Amino acid sequence: MMDPLEAIRRAGRIASNVRERIRSRIDAGVRIIQICEDVEGWIRELGGQPAFPCNVDIDHVAAHYTSPPQDPMTVPEGSLVKVDLGVHVEGYIADTATTVCLDPRYEVLVEAAEEALEEAIRSIRAGVRASEIGGIIERAMKRRGAAPIRNLTGHRMARYLVHAGEAIPNIPAPHLHRLRAGDLYAVEPFATLPEASGEVVDGPPGNIYIFKKKKSLSGEMAREMLRTIQSEYRTLPFAYRWVARRFPGPEGERAFVELVSSRCLYSYPQLLERSCRPVAQAEHSLIVTEDGCEVITA
């Protein structure tokens, strides 16, 4: 078993490599499923595993879309494309995201998210309040003529847990906890236009799932599928298309529907900006230290 700190750093190196590699593949007309499968394939080739399905979120979709099997969707002309990816090495996670802007009018949103992330990172150290970081993010965005998404946050991570309970907001919200040395966080500012609502709401399913509870199931394939999900993904999110490769055809589809309808699995909704305005995202993972932080996905 690898040393935890080395596993986290290795996950970070893989995530950084893949994030930068995928940027050059994003253009109008590219199939979204190809972006997802390239990202996930490169993660595996480099010795990691996806910590969650690659998210490809277009324009006002802020988070939680990954392709289903045979997804026909392509990147639209003039869109704002967010790619959010996670890597784990023996359960130790790195989470990072980037935005590719295909419309010069919205480049300001990308710059606002990236500058807010940089300023947040410079201010992080053990003992600082999470709410202070949120205030720094909001002020940085406003200076750029953008606004944060108020109800999306960064998050602490733990082994096999992408969201481990403590948040770093993107506004000066009343998050009173102080950051501790050694904690692993993903910091992820989301920027939108100042006239937007600045909030996300639940949209349609995003094809991303997580195991919730073991329940009595009628179908043998559904029971086998649930055992596979628990064994392979544990407490990490996964894509339906990953499961469909192992359990193909109509029988596999029916088994998966049984797992969802019985509430063994939770289905993540897409998160949509309420007023349908475009959203940009930037994200790094970091380890808090006594006098700063170590960014593992730089």
Backbone bond lengths (Angstrom), bond angles and torsions (degrees), N, CA, C in turn:
res aa  C-N    CA-C-N  psi(-1)  N-CA   C-N-CA  omega(-1)  CA-C   N-CA-C  phi
1 M - - - 1.467 - - 1.530 109.48 -
2 M 1.319 116.05 135.28 1.459 121.72 -176.38 1.527 110.89 -74.36
3 D 1.333 116.82 150.30 1.453 121.62 172.45 1.529 108.66 -58.63
4 P 1.345 118.72 133.77 1.474 120.22 -175.81 1.522 114.00 -55.96
5 L 1.311 117.53 -42.42 1.462 119.44 -178.71 1.520 111.03 -65.80
6 E 1.316 117.61 -40.31 1.460 120.21 178.02 1.530 110.59 -67.36
7 A 1.339 117.15 -36.70 1.471 120.06 177.25 1.523 110.94 -63.43
8 I 1.335 117.28 -42.71 1.470 121.13 178.40 1.526 109.84 -62.73
9 R 1.316 116.80 -45.59 1.466 119.75 -179.02 1.528 111.27 -65.40
10 R 1.320 116.47 -38.45 1.464 119.07 178.37 1.523 110.53 -65.49
11 A 1.330 116.91 -42.51 1.466 120.25 176.30 1.529 110.38 -59.07
12 G 1.329 116.52 -39.92 1.458 120.79 179.02 1.516 112.70 -64.51
13 R 1.322 116.85 -41.68 1.469 119.92 179.09 1.520 110.88 -63.80
14 I 1.320 116.87 -41.63 1.468 120.62 179.07 1.531 109.73 -64.41
15 A 1.329 116.46 -45.26 1.463 120.27 -178.39 1.524 111.14 -61.41
16 S 1.321 117.04 -42.93 1.466 121.11 179.18 1.525 111.07 -62.54
17 N 1.327 116.51 -45.49 1.459 121.73 -179.90 1.533 110.64 -58.52
18 V 1.332 116.16 -48.04 1.465 120.87 -176.28 1.526 110.64 -68.95
19 R 1.338 117.35 -40.92 1.468 120.35 178.82 1.529 111.45 -57.05
20 E 1.337 116.07 -47.42 1.463 118.72 -178.51 1.528 111.73 -70.53
21 R 1.308 116.61 -32.94 1.469 120.90 -179.28 1.524 111.73 -67.83
22 I 1.337 116.76 -37.64 1.467 118.64 -174.99 1.517 112.07 -75.64
23 R 1.320 117.70 -23.05 1.472 119.34 -176.13 1.535 111.69 -56.42
24 S 1.330 116.78 -39.38 1.471 119.98 -177.22 1.525 112.55 -73.85
25 R 1.328 118.37 -11.59 1.468 121.92 -179.05 1.528 112.33 -92.47
26 I 1.328 117.56 -6.73 1.461 120.27 -173.32 1.523 109.88 -93.55
27 D 1.329 115.42 119.36 1.463 121.34 178.78 1.523 107.99 -158.21
28 A 1.312 116.00 164.00 1.460 120.31 178.62 1.527 110.23 -58.07
29 G 1.333 115.60 135.82 1.456 121.55 178.31 1.514 114.97 93.09
30 V 1.330 118.11 -13.97 1.466 120.62 178.71 1.526 109.23 -70.88
31 R 1.310 117.12 136.55 1.466 120.85 179.05 1.528 110.01 -70.54
32 I 1.312 115.68 134.54 1.458 120.37 -178.82 1.520 110.91 -64.65
33 I 1.327 117.42 -36.90 1.461 119.22 179.23 1.523 111.01 -63.12
34 Q 1.336 117.57 -30.23 1.459 120.05 178.36 1.527 110.38 -68.82
35 I 1.334 116.94 -39.44 1.466 120.12 176.32 1.522 109.69 -61.44
36 C 1.328 116.89 -48.23 1.468 121.19 -179.22 1.521 111.07 -58.68
37 E 1.325 116.82 -47.93 1.457 119.80 -174.39 1.529 111.64 -74.40
38 D 1.333 118.37 -30.85 1.465 119.89 173.28 1.527 110.10 -62.20
39 V 1.331 115.95 -50.00 1.469 120.35 -178.89 1.525 110.84 -58.57
40 E 1.305 117.27 -49.85 1.462 120.54 -176.28 1.524 111.17 -67.57
41 G 1.334 116.67 -36.69 1.464 119.98 177.78 1.515 112.32 -66.64
42 W 1.332 117.53 -42.20 1.465 120.48 178.91 1.525 111.00 -64.74
43 I 1.331 117.00 -38.40 1.469 119.56 177.28 1.522 110.25 -57.57
44 R 1.322 116.47 -45.96 1.472 119.92 -179.30 1.525 111.20 -67.60
45 E 1.334 117.33 -40.29 1.465 120.28 178.99 1.522 112.21 -60.74
46 L 1.327 116.63 -32.51 1.463 121.03 -177.56 1.524 112.93 -87.20
47 G 1.309 117.10 2.47 1.464 120.25 172.94 1.505 115.45 100.55
48 G 1.348 118.20 8.51 1.450 121.14 175.80 1.515 111.16 -109.86
49 Q 1.315 115.28 -172.17 1.462 123.21 172.58 1.520 108.08 -133.13
50 P 1.331 118.60 147.42 1.462 118.86 175.33 1.531 110.91 -61.16
51 A 1.330 116.12 129.49 1.467 120.38 176.09 1.524 110.91 -79.92
52 F 1.321 115.96 -17.65 1.465 123.84 174.04 1.521 105.99 -165.24
53 P 1.324 118.28 164.06 1.469 119.12 179.47 1.523 111.26 -62.58
54 C 1.314 116.39 145.23 1.454 120.12 174.62 1.531 109.27 -59.10
55 N 1.331 116.09 125.06 1.459 121.65 176.35 1.519 109.09 -93.79
56 V 1.326 116.76 129.27 1.465 121.83 172.12 1.527 105.94 -122.40
57 D 1.322 115.92 107.15 1.459 122.00 -170.33 1.528 109.17 -117.05
58 I 1.318 115.91 123.76 1.463 122.87 -170.86 1.530 110.47 -104.31
59 D 1.327 115.89 129.93 1.471 123.47 171.44 1.525 112.24 54.75
60 H 1.345 118.63 -111.67 1.467 120.81 -174.17 1.534 112.55 -81.14
61 V 1.322 118.15 -5.94 1.470 120.48 172.15 1.520 106.89 -78.04
62 A 1.323 116.07 113.34 1.464 120.40 -175.73 1.520 112.51 -85.43
63 A 1.332 117.87 -31.18 1.469 119.78 -174.52 1.523 110.64 -164.53
64 H 1.342 113.83 160.30 1.467 124.37 164.67 1.523 115.73 79.11
65 Y 1.338 118.30 29.49 1.464 118.23 168.89 1.520 109.52 -111.21
66 T 1.327 115.56 125.62 1.454 121.92 167.24 1.515 107.77 -130.72
67 S 1.312 116.80 157.76 1.462 120.05 -174.73 1.522 112.18 -71.63
68 P 1.343 116.82 140.53 1.467 121.05 165.25 1.529 108.69 -79.46
69 P 1.319 118.62 174.54 1.467 119.59 174.74 1.530 111.48 -57.59
70 Q 1.336 116.29 140.77 1.472 122.31 178.81 1.534 113.29 55.92
71 D 1.301 117.08 33.90 1.466 120.90 179.67 1.536 110.03 -59.81
72 P 1.341 119.30 122.76 1.464 120.61 -179.91 1.531 113.50 -85.28
73 M 1.335 118.15 -7.80 1.463 120.66 -173.03 1.527 111.58 -65.33
74 T 1.328 115.05 144.17 1.461 122.18 176.60 1.529 108.83 -126.53
75 V 1.312 115.68 163.98 1.459 121.09 176.95 1.532 108.55 -69.95
76 P 1.340 118.23 123.74 1.469 119.56 -179.45 1.533 112.36 -74.71
77 E 1.310 115.21 157.40 1.463 120.99 171.13 1.530 109.42 -59.18
78 G 1.334 116.36 141.37 1.455 120.74 172.76 1.509 115.08 64.77
79 S 1.323 118.21 27.12 1.466 120.39 -175.59 1.527 111.74 -97.78
80 L 1.320 113.99 167.68 1.458 123.08 175.07 1.527 106.11 -110.04
81 V 1.331 117.18 112.89 1.461 122.16 -168.74 1.521 109.86 -112.14
82 K 1.318 115.64 117.78 1.458 121.50 177.59 1.531 109.06 -102.34
83 V 1.315 117.08 130.33 1.459 122.18 175.38 1.525 107.29 -117.88
84 D 1.327 115.95 116.26 1.467 123.08 -177.57 1.520 106.83 -116.45
85 L 1.334 116.93 121.84 1.462 119.97 -175.47 1.522 110.42 -134.24
86 G 1.312 114.55 151.21 1.459 121.30 178.38 1.512 110.61 -132.14
87 V 1.328 115.42 145.55 1.463 122.88 179.81 1.520 107.99 -127.30
88 H 1.328 116.10 138.36 1.466 117.00 168.34 1.522 109.81 -126.42
89 V 1.307 114.27 145.54 1.462 124.05 172.58 1.514 106.02 -122.78
90 E 1.332 115.67 109.49 1.469 122.54 -176.21 1.528 111.30 53.84
91 G 1.328 115.80 36.27 1.464 121.16 176.43 1.509 114.65 90.95
92 Y 1.318 118.73 -9.77 1.466 122.25 -179.70 1.526 108.32 -89.72
93 I 1.340 116.28 127.60 1.465 122.22 -160.01 1.521 112.45 -110.25
94 A 1.339 114.83 143.39 1.461 123.62 164.71 1.516 107.85 -126.24
95 D 1.322 116.52 137.68 1.464 123.59 -174.01 1.526 107.27 -130.60
96 T 1.320 117.61 128.92 1.459 120.50 -178.28 1.519 109.58 -150.25
97 A 1.335 115.76 158.46 1.466 119.96 -178.93 1.517 109.73 -151.02
98 T 1.330 114.19 156.53 1.460 121.68 177.39 1.519 108.58 -144.40
99 T 1.321 116.25 158.63 1.460 121.91 177.57 1.518 109.31 -123.23
100 V 1.321 116.11 131.02 1.454 122.46 175.08 1.525 107.44 -109.01
101 C 1.327 116.00 123.29 1.469 121.79 -175.82 1.519 109.79 -101.90
102 L 1.329 116.44 120.70 1.469 122.34 178.08 1.531 112.02 -103.26
103 D 1.341 116.04 11.89 1.467 122.17 176.97 1.520 107.69 -138.03
104 P 1.336 118.69 112.01 1.472 121.07 -176.02 1.527 113.75 -55.55
105 R 1.329 118.66 -23.81 1.465 120.54 -179.88 1.521 112.16 -61.65
106 Y 1.329 116.89 -27.08 1.461 120.40 -174.35 1.532 113.20 -105.13
107 E 1.327 116.76 8.42 1.466 119.61 178.43 1.528 110.77 -60.29
108 V 1.339 116.97 -29.89 1.461 120.65 179.10 1.527 111.41 -60.00
109 L 1.324 117.31 -31.94 1.466 119.78 178.93 1.524 111.35 -69.76
110 V 1.323 116.11 -40.03 1.467 120.21 176.79 1.528 109.41 -62.35
111 E 1.323 116.60 -46.79 1.465 120.61 -179.45 1.528 111.00 -62.76
112 A 1.330 117.39 -38.91 1.464 120.93 179.69 1.525 111.32 -64.34
113 A 1.337 116.99 -44.30 1.467 120.43 179.13 1.522 111.01 -64.17
114 E 1.337 116.34 -42.56 1.469 119.63 -177.86 1.524 111.77 -69.08
115 E 1.326 117.22 -41.27 1.468 119.36 178.75 1.521 111.19 -67.15
116 A 1.332 117.25 -40.01 1.460 120.29 177.54 1.523 111.00 -61.19
117 L 1.334 116.16 -39.81 1.462 120.14 177.66 1.527 110.63 -63.90
118 E 1.316 117.10 -45.18 1.470 120.35 179.90 1.523 111.39 -61.33
119 E 1.336 117.75 -43.01 1.458 120.28 -179.51 1.527 111.34 -68.05
120 A 1.334 116.47 -37.82 1.466 119.69 176.82 1.519 110.42 -61.44
121 I 1.324 116.89 -44.97 1.460 120.83 -178.68 1.526 110.87 -61.57
122 R 1.329 117.05 -40.37 1.469 119.93 -179.61 1.525 112.17 -65.32
123 S 1.320 117.26 -23.58 1.467 120.43 -176.23 1.527 113.46 -95.64
124 I 1.318 117.56 -8.11 1.472 120.37 -174.34 1.527 110.76 -80.90
125 R 1.306 114.31 134.34 1.467 122.86 174.60 1.529 106.39 -164.93
126 A 1.316 117.29 166.19 1.459 120.61 177.50 1.532 109.28 -61.40
127 G 1.325 115.62 136.41 1.450 121.56 177.10 1.510 115.12 96.69
128 V 1.335 119.06 -17.83 1.459 120.18 179.40 1.526 109.38 -73.45
129 R 1.326 116.49 143.41 1.461 120.15 178.91 1.530 110.39 -78.23
130 A 1.316 115.85 141.85 1.464 120.07 178.24 1.520 111.13 -59.24
131 S 1.331 117.35 -35.11 1.462 120.37 179.80 1.524 111.72 -64.43
132 E 1.323 117.63 -31.13 1.468 120.07 176.38 1.522 110.72 -64.84
133 I 1.320 115.88 -40.14 1.475 119.66 178.25 1.527 109.68 -62.79
134 G 1.328 116.77 -41.27 1.459 120.27 177.79 1.518 112.45 -59.67
135 G 1.329 117.01 -40.71 1.452 120.12 177.48 1.517 112.22 -63.83
136 I 1.322 117.20 -39.69 1.469 121.76 177.94 1.531 110.31 -63.06
137 I 1.333 116.97 -42.55 1.471 121.10 179.22 1.528 110.26 -62.84
138 E 1.313 117.28 -47.70 1.461 120.14 -178.28 1.530 111.48 -61.79
139 R 1.329 117.10 -45.74 1.469 119.42 -178.67 1.531 111.54 -64.04
140 A 1.327 116.81 -38.93 1.469 119.70 178.82 1.522 110.91 -62.65
141 M 1.325 117.00 -41.35 1.468 119.78 179.20 1.521 111.55 -65.96
142 K 1.318 116.96 -43.32 1.462 119.78 -177.76 1.524 110.87 -63.91
143 R 1.325 117.72 -35.64 1.462 119.66 177.23 1.525 111.31 -62.13
144 R 1.316 117.03 -27.44 1.461 122.43 179.81 1.533 112.57 -90.21
145 G 1.326 116.49 0.51 1.457 119.06 -179.54 1.511 113.65 81.41
146 A 1.334 117.02 25.28 1.461 122.14 178.80 1.528 108.88 -124.64
147 A 1.318 116.11 178.65 1.460 121.90 179.43 1.524 109.07 -138.94
148 P 1.339 117.46 147.25 1.465 120.25 179.38 1.527 112.39 -80.59
149 I 1.327 115.22 157.72 1.471 120.76 167.87 1.532 106.36 -81.15
150 R 1.320 116.16 115.81 1.464 120.90 -169.54 1.520 113.95 -70.67
151 N 1.326 117.01 -31.65 1.468 119.00 -174.35 1.527 113.19 -106.72
152 L 1.336 117.04 25.63 1.459 121.75 165.59 1.519 108.47 -117.78
153 T 1.318 116.58 146.25 1.465 120.38 -174.49 1.523 110.50 -140.48
154 G 1.332 114.45 162.47 1.459 119.98 162.93 1.522 108.78 -75.95
155 H 1.325 116.27 179.38 1.458 118.30 -170.97 1.524 111.48 -157.50
156 R 1.333 114.78 147.45 1.459 120.32 171.07 1.518 109.04 -74.69
157 M 1.335 116.85 147.52 1.465 121.97 178.65 1.518 109.79 -122.67
158 A 1.314 115.35 153.15 1.458 122.49 176.48 1.526 107.86 -139.93
159 R 1.303 116.51 177.09 1.461 119.13 -177.37 1.530 110.48 -61.44
160 Y 1.328 116.03 124.72 1.460 124.83 -177.30 1.531 113.25 60.41
161 L 1.323 118.32 18.73 1.463 121.94 177.40 1.523 108.98 -131.51
162 V 1.333 116.21 111.55 1.464 119.43 177.74 1.525 109.92 -71.96
163 H 1.317 116.79 -40.26 1.462 121.97 177.86 1.528 107.87 -114.65
164 A 1.331 115.80 108.42 1.465 120.53 -172.84 1.524 112.49 -108.92
165 G 1.337 116.94 25.71 1.456 118.58 165.11 1.510 117.76 106.44
166 E 1.318 120.17 -28.80 1.456 120.71 -178.34 1.526 109.50 -112.62
167 A 1.326 116.62 138.80 1.459 121.80 -173.29 1.523 111.57 -112.09
168 I 1.336 114.84 156.23 1.461 122.46 165.20 1.519 105.79 -116.65
169 P 1.347 117.61 108.76 1.461 120.27 -174.43 1.526 111.41 -74.43
170 N 1.323 114.81 168.24 1.465 121.65 175.62 1.526 112.02 -102.82
171 I 1.326 115.81 8.60 1.463 123.84 173.78 1.529 107.07 -139.44
172 P 1.341 118.56 166.21 1.476 119.31 179.31 1.517 111.86 -77.34
173 A 1.313 116.34 61.72 1.463 122.61 -179.69 1.532 109.36 -75.77
174 P 1.322 117.10 164.11 1.472 119.36 -177.25 1.526 113.25 -78.94
175 H 1.337 116.21 58.81 1.458 121.06 172.05 1.515 105.99 -92.02
176 L 1.313 117.11 105.53 1.464 120.80 -167.52 1.517 113.97 -90.36
177 H 1.346 118.01 -10.02 1.456 117.65 -175.77 1.525 110.97 -69.21
178 R 1.302 114.89 151.16 1.463 121.88 176.66 1.527 108.89 -101.14
179 L 1.314 116.21 144.88 1.453 120.56 178.81 1.524 109.67 -71.56
180 R 1.320 115.73 144.53 1.462 121.82 -177.45 1.524 110.54 -114.09
181 A 1.304 115.93 143.36 1.467 120.48 176.87 1.526 109.42 -59.64
182 G 1.332 115.52 135.21 1.458 121.45 179.69 1.503 114.33 95.31
183 D 1.347 117.60 -15.09 1.458 119.49 179.82 1.532 110.53 -74.45
184 L 1.317 115.09 147.77 1.465 122.89 179.93 1.521 108.63 -106.73
185 Y 1.338 115.96 123.36 1.457 121.46 -179.25 1.517 111.09 -126.53
186 A 1.339 115.00 150.12 1.461 122.36 163.63 1.513 106.73 -105.63
187 V 1.325 116.77 124.73 1.464 122.44 177.44 1.525 106.66 -107.96
188 E 1.352 116.86 124.65 1.474 118.63 -172.10 1.523 111.79 -143.73
189 P 1.332 116.71 88.12 1.457 119.44 173.29 1.531 112.13 -67.96
190 F 1.334 115.87 137.76 1.460 123.42 173.29 1.525 107.18 -116.30
191 A 1.325 116.97 124.51 1.462 122.07 -176.64 1.517 110.68 -112.32
192 T 1.325 115.84 140.14 1.459 121.35 174.25 1.522 109.00 -137.05
193 L 1.325 116.80 -177.13 1.457 121.32 -178.77 1.530 110.57 -74.81
194 P 1.328 117.94 148.61 1.468 119.46 -176.77 1.521 113.51 -62.52
195 E 1.335 118.03 -26.88 1.470 120.32 179.49 1.529 112.48 -84.20
196 A 1.334 118.50 -4.41 1.467 121.72 179.48 1.524 110.29 -72.53
197 S 1.325 116.44 166.40 1.465 120.23 177.87 1.531 111.24 -67.10
198 G 1.334 116.63 -29.56 1.459 119.62 178.50 1.511 114.33 75.93
199 E 1.313 117.11 18.89 1.461 121.80 177.36 1.522 109.42 -134.92
200 V 1.339 116.44 153.74 1.455 120.01 172.77 1.515 109.94 -106.14
201 V 1.327 114.62 151.97 1.461 122.63 175.36 1.527 107.88 -128.39
202 D 1.328 115.18 160.09 1.462 120.17 179.34 1.523 110.65 -69.89
203 G 1.339 115.18 134.63 1.442 122.20 175.52 1.520 110.98 -114.27
204 P 1.326 117.91 -154.21 1.464 121.28 179.62 1.522 111.40 -68.79
205 P 1.330 117.72 168.39 1.464 120.00 178.96 1.526 111.85 -57.24
206 G 1.332 115.49 144.48 1.457 121.10 -178.80 1.514 114.16 -101.75
207 N 1.352 117.79 6.03 1.472 123.67 178.81 1.528 111.99 70.36
208 I 1.333 116.74 23.46 1.463 123.67 178.38 1.524 107.75 -119.61
209 Y 1.335 116.39 136.18 1.461 121.71 -173.49 1.522 109.75 -136.29
210 I 1.353 114.29 162.64 1.458 120.04 174.14 1.528 108.09 -146.54
211 F 1.321 116.42 145.24 1.466 120.73 177.97 1.523 109.56 -66.53
212 K 1.337 115.87 133.08 1.459 120.43 179.41 1.523 113.24 -114.73
213 K 1.330 117.09 -49.38 1.456 119.16 -172.47 1.520 110.01 -158.77
214 K 1.307 115.99 141.38 1.464 120.90 176.01 1.526 108.85 -84.05
215 K 1.342 116.06 126.16 1.461 121.15 -179.01 1.519 109.73 -132.53
216 S 1.313 115.39 168.08 1.457 120.86 177.61 1.529 109.30 -69.94
217 L 1.337 115.49 130.55 1.456 121.59 -177.88 1.518 109.38 -123.95
218 S 1.332 116.66 145.82 1.462 120.06 -176.73 1.524 112.13 -85.66
219 G 1.330 118.53 -32.29 1.453 121.26 -173.63 1.520 113.14 -93.51
220 E 1.339 116.54 137.71 1.463 120.68 179.18 1.526 110.57 -64.11
221 M 1.343 117.36 -40.88 1.459 118.68 178.92 1.519 111.34 -65.00
222 A 1.322 117.90 -37.70 1.459 120.42 177.08 1.523 110.45 -61.94
223 R 1.319 117.42 -40.37 1.467 120.46 178.83 1.531 110.76 -65.71
224 E 1.336 116.04 -42.98 1.465 119.83 178.05 1.534 110.83 -64.88
225 M 1.321 115.90 -40.70 1.465 120.40 179.12 1.527 110.59 -61.64
226 L 1.320 116.68 -42.42 1.461 119.52 -179.59 1.525 110.91 -65.89
227 R 1.318 117.54 -39.19 1.469 119.82 176.55 1.526 110.84 -61.19
228 T 1.327 116.43 -41.59 1.463 120.90 178.86 1.523 110.90 -63.43
229 I 1.314 116.97 -44.72 1.466 121.45 179.66 1.522 110.52 -60.90
230 Q 1.319 117.44 -46.19 1.463 120.66 -179.84 1.518 111.31 -63.05
231 S 1.321 116.64 -40.06 1.458 120.77 -177.76 1.520 112.23 -71.30
232 E 1.334 117.49 -42.08 1.467 120.84 -172.43 1.516 113.55 -86.61
233 Y 1.342 117.50 -36.77 1.464 119.43 -171.98 1.524 113.42 -110.88
234 R 1.326 117.25 -15.82 1.465 121.92 178.12 1.529 110.54 51.64
235 T 1.339 116.59 -117.84 1.459 121.05 -178.08 1.525 111.69 -103.18
236 L 1.331 117.70 21.50 1.454 121.94 179.81 1.530 110.54 -102.68
237 P 1.326 118.50 148.20 1.463 121.26 175.54 1.529 111.50 -66.10
238 F 1.328 115.21 154.58 1.465 120.52 -179.49 1.525 109.38 -145.37
239 A 1.323 115.93 164.43 1.463 122.18 -179.45 1.529 110.33 -98.21
240 Y 1.325 115.28 145.07 1.462 118.96 174.69 1.520 110.82 -59.81
241 R 1.343 117.82 -36.55 1.472 118.36 -177.54 1.529 111.39 -64.84
242 W 1.347 118.73 -26.49 1.467 119.81 175.34 1.534 109.27 -65.45
243 V 1.312 116.27 -44.27 1.468 120.89 -178.73 1.526 109.82 -68.34
244 A 1.337 117.04 -38.37 1.464 121.01 -177.59 1.523 111.73 -62.59
245 R 1.334 117.94 -29.09 1.475 120.11 176.58 1.525 110.90 -66.12
246 R 1.320 117.15 -36.32 1.471 121.50 -179.65 1.526 112.13 -80.80
247 F 1.320 116.29 -29.52 1.466 121.31 -176.22 1.535 108.20 -130.43
248 P 1.335 117.46 73.78 1.473 120.37 -173.33 1.527 112.16 -77.92
249 G 1.334 114.14 167.36 1.456 121.09 170.93 1.510 113.70 84.18
250 P 1.341 115.64 177.23 1.470 121.32 -176.73 1.530 113.45 -59.11
251 E 1.353 117.05 -35.53 1.466 118.88 -179.66 1.520 110.66 -65.24
252 G 1.336 116.67 -40.26 1.455 120.56 176.55 1.518 111.78 -64.71
253 E 1.340 117.11 -40.33 1.468 120.95 177.61 1.524 110.60 -60.64
254 R 1.331 116.01 -44.68 1.473 119.07 -179.36 1.519 111.23 -64.89
255 A 1.325 117.03 -38.31 1.464 120.36 178.54 1.523 110.71 -63.50
256 F 1.325 116.55 -41.46 1.463 119.59 -179.22 1.526 110.74 -67.09
257 V 1.322 116.73 -41.43 1.464 120.48 176.51 1.523 110.34 -58.52
258 E 1.338 117.00 -39.20 1.472 119.88 178.35 1.525 110.73 -62.56
259 L 1.330 117.53 -41.06 1.474 120.10 179.15 1.524 111.29 -63.53
260 V 1.326 116.61 -40.68 1.463 119.76 -178.93 1.528 110.42 -71.35
261 S 1.327 117.05 -46.41 1.472 120.37 -177.06 1.521 112.00 -66.86
262 S 1.342 117.66 -29.30 1.463 120.86 177.59 1.526 112.15 -82.41
263 R 1.324 116.79 -3.59 1.463 124.25 179.40 1.524 113.25 65.73
264 C 1.309 115.53 28.09 1.465 119.37 167.15 1.528 110.09 -69.33
265 L 1.327 115.49 -28.76 1.460 122.12 -178.17 1.521 109.33 -118.78
266 Y 1.333 115.30 148.30 1.459 121.68 171.26 1.519 108.07 -102.85
267 S 1.328 116.31 134.12 1.460 122.75 178.72 1.526 109.11 -101.36
268 Y 1.332 116.69 119.30 1.460 120.32 178.81 1.525 110.04 -74.07
269 P 1.329 117.89 130.60 1.466 119.39 172.75 1.526 110.39 -81.10
270 Q 1.314 116.59 153.50 1.453 119.40 167.26 1.523 108.29 -63.45
271 L 1.325 116.49 147.50 1.457 121.79 177.87 1.522 108.01 -107.21
272 L 1.325 116.24 117.49 1.454 123.06 -171.76 1.524 110.41 -112.71
273 E 1.332 117.14 134.99 1.455 119.75 173.83 1.525 107.84 -61.78
274 R 1.330 115.69 128.56 1.465 121.38 -168.57 1.530 112.84 -55.79
275 S 1.324 117.50 -39.51 1.465 120.34 -177.86 1.527 112.65 -95.21
276 C 1.348 115.79 11.98 1.470 122.36 176.36 1.527 112.69 62.19
277 R 1.331 116.89 32.51 1.456 121.34 174.78 1.527 109.23 -93.75
278 P 1.333 118.24 154.31 1.462 120.93 -175.63 1.524 112.34 -67.60
279 V 1.321 114.59 153.07 1.470 122.81 -177.93 1.521 108.58 -131.55
280 A 1.345 115.76 136.64 1.466 122.19 171.79 1.526 108.62 -113.70
281 Q 1.323 115.77 155.75 1.467 122.17 -176.58 1.513 109.56 -139.98
282 A 1.327 115.57 142.82 1.462 122.20 168.48 1.522 107.22 -135.77
283 E 1.336 117.08 145.08 1.468 118.53 -175.40 1.520 111.18 -155.12
284 H 1.338 114.55 137.44 1.453 122.75 169.30 1.525 108.91 -132.11
285 S 1.331 115.46 156.99 1.455 122.21 169.80 1.517 108.71 -105.62
286 L 1.334 115.97 145.79 1.463 119.83 -175.37 1.523 110.92 -150.40
287 I 1.308 114.10 156.21 1.456 122.34 174.38 1.523 107.58 -106.31
288 V 1.320 117.13 124.97 1.451 121.52 179.45 1.529 109.57 -72.50
289 T 1.339 116.23 135.35 1.463 121.66 175.72 1.529 108.33 -121.07
290 E 1.333 116.54 173.09 1.457 120.65 -177.69 1.524 111.81 -61.08
291 D 1.337 117.43 -36.75 1.456 119.25 -175.15 1.535 113.22 -119.99
292 G 1.322 117.51 19.20 1.456 120.08 179.13 1.510 110.53 167.90
293 C 1.325 116.42 -135.24 1.460 120.52 176.84 1.524 108.83 -159.16
294 E 1.330 115.00 157.86 1.452 122.80 175.04 1.524 108.48 -108.16
295 V 1.317 116.56 111.52 1.470 120.96 -179.40 1.536 107.26 -81.41
296 I 1.321 116.45 118.25 1.480 119.58 -174.24 1.513 112.38 -93.43
297 T 1.341 118.31 -10.29 1.464 120.41 -178.28 1.528 111.90 -112.81
298 A 1.312 117.79 16.97 1.481 120.69 -178.77 1.527 110.24 -67.15
